């Protein structure tokens, strides 16, 4: 088993019945809680082929701004769904103390997605924290990195880590193909 990277002792955060929004193209409404696209594409806090994530905004206005930033005014019809979320094991990257422990600057987390290294630092952090089996992250929004506007931050959840409490792995069995 590969050795886990050393992660500093970070304060864990819990959310209790907090409201968050997720905007998706209208034809994906039935699958709004699927993480598939983030598993198959490069994203800021999920790594293609390794683990997916669900991205939420702390306000409907932020979600709308993010959609407009990605697809513009002429994009397909989009719906924003409000959720009540309760989770126990998060790390809050909006806090300067947390970033200092991780030796990362705010600018490293909010580079424009068109920058060549936009996702390098966020994905490094996401990998470390995912391996620690944390349920997700509270992260600064690229639209308001300093957090000046109420509710302009994001929540990133890792579905596999959320269901670990409900599922217990019993064993791994290697299957050998039959040779004919």
C-alpha positions as CSV (number, residue, x, y, z in Angstrom):
1,X,0.0,0.0,0.0
2,X,1.4,3.4,-0.9
3,X,2.6,5.6,1.9
4,X,0.2,8.5,2.7
5,X,1.7,12.0,2.4
6,X,2.2,13.8,5.7
7,X,-0.7,16.1,6.4
8,X,-0.5,18.8,9.1
9,X,-2.9,18.6,12.0
10,X,-5.8,20.6,10.6
11,X,-8.9,21.7,12.5
12,X,-12.0,19.8,11.3
13,X,-15.2,21.6,10.6
14,X,-18.8,20.3,10.8
15,X,-21.9,21.7,9.1
16,X,-25.3,21.2,10.5
17,X,-28.4,21.7,8.3
18,X,-26.7,24.4,6.3
19,X,-28.1,25.4,2.9
20,X,-26.0,25.1,-0.3
21,X,-26.9,25.3,-4.0
22,X,-25.8,23.3,-7.0
23,X,-26.5,24.4,-10.6
24,X,-26.6,22.0,-13.5
25,X,-28.0,22.0,-17.0
26,X,-31.7,21.4,-16.8
27,X,-31.5,18.0,-18.6
28,X,-29.2,16.7,-15.8
29,X,-31.6,17.6,-12.9
30,X,-32.4,14.0,-12.2
31,X,-28.6,13.3,-11.7
32,X,-27.8,16.5,-9.8
33,X,-26.0,14.5,-7.1
34,X,-23.8,12.4,-9.4
35,X,-20.1,13.1,-9.3
36,X,-19.3,11.4,-12.6
37,X,-18.4,14.4,-14.6
38,X,-15.8,15.5,-12.0
39,X,-14.3,12.0,-12.1
40,X,-13.7,12.1,-15.9
41,X,-12.6,15.8,-16.2
42,X,-9.9,17.9,-14.6
43,X,-11.5,19.9,-11.8
44,X,-10.0,22.2,-9.1
45,X,-10.5,19.9,-6.1
46,X,-11.0,16.5,-7.8
47,X,-8.6,14.5,-9.9
48,X,-9.5,12.9,-13.2
49,X,-9.6,9.1,-12.8
50,X,-8.8,9.2,-9.1
51,X,-11.8,10.6,-7.3
52,X,-14.8,12.8,-8.1
53,X,-16.5,15.5,-6.1
54,X,-19.7,17.4,-5.8
55,X,-19.3,21.2,-6.0
56,X,-21.8,23.5,-4.2
57,X,-22.1,27.2,-3.7
58,X,-23.0,28.8,-0.4
59,X,-25.5,31.1,-2.3
60,X,-27.7,30.8,-5.3
61,X,-26.2,34.1,-6.6
62,X,-22.7,32.6,-6.5
63,X,-23.8,29.5,-8.4
64,X,-25.4,31.6,-11.1
65,X,-22.2,33.7,-11.4
66,X,-20.2,30.5,-11.8
67,X,-22.4,29.1,-14.4
68,X,-22.4,32.4,-16.3
69,X,-18.6,32.4,-16.1
70,X,-18.3,29.0,-17.6
71,X,-21.0,29.1,-20.3
72,X,-21.9,32.8,-20.7
73,X,-25.4,34.2,-21.3
74,X,-26.1,31.9,-24.3
75,X,-25.5,28.6,-22.5
76,X,-28.1,25.9,-22.1
77,X,-31.0,26.2,-19.6
78,X,-29.7,25.7,-16.1
79,X,-31.5,24.9,-12.8
80,X,-30.1,25.6,-9.3
81,X,-31.1,23.2,-6.6
82,X,-31.0,24.1,-2.9
83,X,-29.9,21.4,-0.5
84,X,-29.7,21.2,3.3
85,X,-26.4,19.6,4.1
86,X,-25.0,18.1,7.3
87,X,-21.4,16.8,7.3
88,X,-18.8,16.2,10.0
89,X,-15.3,16.1,8.6
90,X,-14.4,19.1,6.5
91,X,-11.3,21.3,6.2
92,X,-11.9,25.0,5.7
93,X,-9.5,26.5,3.2
94,X,-11.1,29.9,3.5
95,X,-9.3,30.3,6.8
96,X,-5.8,31.8,6.6
97,X,-4.6,29.5,9.5
98,X,-5.5,26.4,7.6
99,X,-3.8,27.6,4.4
100,X,-0.7,28.5,6.5
101,X,-0.5,25.0,7.9
102,X,-0.8,23.6,4.4
103,X,1.9,26.2,3.2
104,X,-0.4,27.5,0.5
105,X,-1.4,31.0,-0.5
106,X,-4.9,32.1,-1.4
107,X,-3.8,33.0,-4.9
108,X,-2.7,29.3,-5.4
109,X,-6.3,28.2,-4.8
110,X,-8.1,30.7,-7.1
111,X,-6.1,30.9,-10.3
112,X,-8.2,31.3,-13.4
113,X,-9.0,27.9,-14.8
114,X,-7.4,28.8,-18.1
115,X,-4.0,29.1,-16.4
116,X,-1.7,26.2,-17.1
117,X,-1.2,25.5,-13.4
118,X,-4.6,26.5,-12.2
119,X,-5.4,23.1,-10.5
120,X,-1.9,22.0,-9.4
121,X,-2.0,23.2,-5.8
122,X,-5.7,22.6,-5.2
123,X,-5.4,19.0,-6.5
124,X,-2.3,18.4,-4.4
125,X,-4.3,19.5,-1.3
126,X,-7.4,17.6,-2.4
127,X,-5.4,14.4,-2.8
128,X,-3.8,14.7,0.6
129,X,-7.1,15.4,2.4
130,X,-9.0,12.7,0.4
131,X,-6.5,10.1,1.5
132,X,-7.1,11.2,5.0
133,X,-10.8,10.3,4.3
134,X,-12.1,13.7,5.0
135,X,-15.6,14.3,3.6
136,X,-14.8,17.5,1.8
137,X,-13.6,21.1,1.8
138,X,-14.9,24.6,2.3
139,X,-13.0,26.6,-0.3
140,X,-12.8,30.2,-1.5
141,X,-14.7,31.1,-4.6
142,X,-12.7,32.4,-7.6
143,X,-15.4,35.1,-7.8
144,X,-14.7,36.4,-4.3
145,X,-11.5,35.0,-3.0
146,X,-11.3,37.3,0.0
147,X,-14.8,36.3,1.1
148,X,-16.1,39.9,1.2
149,X,-19.6,38.9,0.1
150,X,-21.9,36.8,2.3
151,X,-22.2,33.2,1.0
152,X,-19.6,33.6,-1.7
153,X,-17.6,30.4,-1.0
154,X,-17.9,26.8,-2.2
155,X,-18.4,23.5,-0.6
156,X,-16.7,20.4,-2.2
157,X,-17.9,17.0,-1.0
158,X,-16.4,13.6,-1.7
159,X,-19.2,11.1,-2.2
160,X,-17.0,8.1,-1.5
161,X,-16.0,9.5,1.8
162,X,-19.6,10.3,2.8
163,X,-20.8,6.8,2.3
164,X,-17.8,5.1,4.1
165,X,-19.7,5.3,7.4
166,X,-22.5,3.2,5.9
167,X,-20.4,0.6,4.1
168,X,-17.7,-1.7,5.5
169,X,-15.3,-3.4,3.2
170,X,-14.9,-7.1,4.1
171,X,-12.2,-8.3,1.8
172,X,-10.6,-7.9,-1.6
173,X,-10.3,-11.0,-3.8
174,X,-8.2,-11.1,-6.9
175,X,-9.9,-12.7,-9.9
176,X,-7.7,-14.5,-12.4
177,X,-9.0,-14.8,-15.9
178,X,-9.2,-18.4,-17.2
179,X,-6.8,-19.2,-20.0
180,X,-8.3,-21.3,-22.8
